């Protein structure tokens, strides 16, 4: 747990100092989650063991901590960017550093929380997603993606040859619609539809931003949310690109297995994202806490570079296809 704690809370500390002081911490926060992460992933000595074993604790303490500090960081960022007297360049650095934190750390932690069976933990994950106007992901991810991943019925699984920009629009709208229908079917009219709760949380988030910094605050929250959601979509795109389950019968596919998700063994970025790049094992064991997720380099598709690097690569579809299409075909032939 020490690796996850030091790496994630180091970013939290830099962001907090950036919001209060500005330079040099605004620059350091951005460098930490980009340049430092890139070079630290090159150090194999920091790589986590492929099979960590059962001795790891559940990691609830760190997840709750990250979930709670998400809110002062998010709304502190809204105020710092939208209403403070920090220098313009500081605000630019804070915007990108905070957006990357929301997309890579807060997103990964909220993803962890919505898979927990304990109701308070699940609700905290929902609140985190809703605060960046993406609450419906809590329904779509669990009730659609985990059932239909690597099949044509999953809007968040990219087909071979599909560019990211075409994928993103389909994935966002598809998840919104299918998540709603899945919840309606699951609940059969019982209780409040979760989408009403997501909408209420989102309205509260926008209201807080307005109180803190007026229309500039609302615009800042929208910008931060858009950037964070883009990173989540990039993560989905990269981690399932071109991988398909075999159809066993009409509307029925083979069980999801190790070969249906792309994985990354890189230690520092994996610690920053709470082992989210160990995606195959997560799909096989959705309720397994992040410290215990395993990696099998022989049976699981492995990305050629860390997940954040691959996300940047995906922004150039021709380059992405040149790198990934031959690799994907090996796992689908």
N, C-alpha and C positions, 0 to 999 in steps of 0.2 A: 504493500500500500504506500510505502514511502515514496516510490517513484511517481505514482499518480498525484499524491498530495503536493510534493515539491513542485512538480512541473505545472500543475493547474493553478495552485495558489500563488506561485511566482507571477503568473500572468495577471491574476486578480490584484495583487499588490501593486504592480506597475500601472495598471489601469486606474486604480484608486488614487495613486499619487498624481497621475496625469490629470485627472479631473479636478484635483485640488490645487496643484502647483502649476501644471502645464509643462513647459520645457524644463529639464531635458527628458522628463518621464514620458511625455507624449511620443517622442521619437523612440525612446527605448522600448515602449510597449509595442509599437508597430514592428520594430526590428526583432523583438523577441518572438513574435508569432509568425514571422516570415523568415528572415535571414538566419536567426539563431536556430530555429526549428529545422530549417533545411540542412544546416551544417551539423547539428547534433545528430540528425538521422544518419549521417555518414559514419558515426562512431559506433562500430558494431559492439563495442564493450558495453554500451548502454542498452542493447537489445534485450527485450524480455525473453524468458525461456518459452519455448513453443508450448510446453505442457507444464503450466504452473503448479498443478496439483491442487488438492482439496484443502490445503492448510490456509489458503487465503481467506480473510474475513469477507463479509458480504459487501463492505464498502459503503454502507448506508450513511455513515457520518460525513464522509466527503461529499456524497451526492446531495445530502440535505444542505450542507454548507454552501455548495455551489448553487443550489436552487434558491437559497435565501439571498445570497449576495448578488444574484442576477438582477434583482429589482433595484437596489440602490445604484448599481453600476449602469443599468439601462436608463433610469430616470435622471441619475446624476449626469449621464452623458447627454441626455436631452437638454438639460439645463445648461451644461457647459458649452454645448455647441450652439444652442438657440438663444441663450440670454446672458451668458457670462461675458466678462471683459477680457477673456483670454485672447491672445493674438490669433489672427485668422489662420496662420500656418499651424498653430497648435490645434485649432479646431479641426482642421483637415486631417492631421495625424490621428487625433482622437477618434474621429468618425471612422476611419479605416481600421484602426486597431480594435475599437469596440465592436464594429460590424464583424470582423473576423472572429473575435471572441464569441459573439452571439451565435455565429454560424458554425463554429467548430467546437467550442467548449460547452456553452449553454445548450446548444442543440443536442450534442451527444449526451449530456447529462439528463436533459428532459426526456430524451429517448429511453435512457435507462430507467427513469422514474415511472414512465407510463407502462412499463412492463412489470412493475412491482405489484404484488397482490395486496399489499397493505394500502388501504384507502387513502390515508394522509399523504403517502409518498406519491401515489398515482395523481392525486389532486394537485400536488405541488408541480408535477410535470405538466399537467394540463394548464396550470396558471402561467408557467414559464412560456409555453408555446402561445398561449392566448395573448400574452403581453406584447408579443411581436406579430400579432394579428394572424396567427397560423394555428389557431386552436384545433381546427378540423383535422389537422395531421394526427392528433392523438387518436381519432377514430379511424381514419383511413389507413394508418400504418398498421394498427393491430387487427382490424376487421377485414381489410382488403389486401394490403401488401403481404402480410405474413401468410395468408392463405393462398394467394395467387402469384407470388414472386416467381419470376422467370417463366411466366406464361403470358399469352396475349391479353388475358383478362386483367392484368395488373398495369395500371397506368404509370407506375413508377419503375417499371423494368424496360430498359431501352433495347430495341431490336438491333440486330447487326446492321450496320450501315446507316443507322439513324443519327443525325447530327444533334448536338445538345440543344440548339435553339428550337428545333421542331419538337424535341422531346419535352422541353420545359413547359411549354404552353399546354401540351396534352396532359402532362403529369399533374400540373397544378389544378386544372379544371376537372380532370378525371378523378383525382383524389377527392376533391370537394364534393362532387356528385355521388361517387360510389360510396364514400364514407357516410354520407347522409342516408343513402338507401340501406346500407348495411346496418346502421344503427336502428333505423325504423323497423327493419325486419327482425333484428335481434330483440328489440324491446316490445314489439307488437302492441304499441300504443300505451304501454305502461310507463308512467312517470314523465318527467320533462325530457324532451329530446336534448342530448348533449350539445347540439349546435346552438340552442338558445343560451346555454351557459357560456359557450365559447364567445358568442356575440356580446353577451353582457360583460365578460372580462375584457374583450377588445374595446368596448365602449369606455370602460373605466380607464384603460390604458391611454386612450386618446384624450380623455378628460383630464387626466393627471398631466399629460404633456402640455395641454392647453393652459392649465393653471400655472405650470412652471415657466413656460416661455411663449405663451400665446400661439399665434399661427406658425411662428418659427419653430416652436416646439412640436406642433403637430406635423409639420413638414419634416423635421428631423426624425421623429419617430417613424414616419412612413419610409424615409430613406434608409434608416437602420434596419427596419423590418424587411424591406425589399432585398437589401444586400444579404441579410441573414437567411432569408428564404431561398435566395439564389444559391447559396452555398449548400443548403440542404438538398436542393434539387440536383446540384452537381454531384453530391455524395451518392445519391441514389443512382444517378446516371452511370457513374464510374463503377459502382460496386455490383451492378447487374448487367452491364453492357454485353450484348451479344450472346448471353447464356440462356438456354431454353430447356425446360423440362420436357420429357417425351410424353406425348399424349397417349394415355393408356386406354381411354374410352371416351365417348362423347361427353364433353364438359368435365373430364377427369384426367388428371396428369399424374405422372409418377411422383412419389414423395420428394419433397425438397431435400437435397443432399449437399455434400461438401463442394461438388463441382458447379453449383448454381450461383455462387457469389465470388467476386474478386476480393482478395485479401492483401494486406500489407503487413510485413513483419517488422517495420521500422519502429524502433523503440521510443524515441522522443515524441513524435507526432501521435503514436498510439497512446502514450501516456496522457498527452494533452487532450485527446478525444476519448479517453476512458475505454480504450480497446475497441472502439467502434470499427476500426479497419479489420478486426478479426471477425469478418461478417458471416462467413459460412457457419462457424460454431454458434453464433448468435441465432441464426435461422434454425439451426438444429435444436438449440436449447434456448428459446426466447426468454425464459425466466432465470437463466444462469447469470449471477452477478458478474459484472465486467471484469473483476480481478481474476476470475477463473476461466475466462474464455481461452480456448486452445487453438493451436495452429498446426496443421499437417501439410508441410510443403510438397509432399508427394501427391496427395489426393485433392488439394484445394488449388484453384487458380490463384496465382500470385502476380500482383501488379509489378511492373518493372521499376517503378519509382514510388515514393511515399504518396499517400492519398492526396495531400494538399497539392503536390506537384502535378499529379494526374488530373486534378480538378482544373488547374490552370491550362494544362494541355488540351482538355476537352473544349476549351473556348475557341480552339482552332480546329474545326471539324476535319479538314483535309489531313492535317498533321496527326490528329487523334486516330483517324481510320488507318493511316499508314502504320502507326505503332501498334494499335490494338486489334485490328481485324484479323491479321494472321494468328495472333495468340488466341482470340476467341474461337476461330475456326478449329483449332486443335482440340478444344474442349467440347465442340458440338458435332464433330465428324464421327 
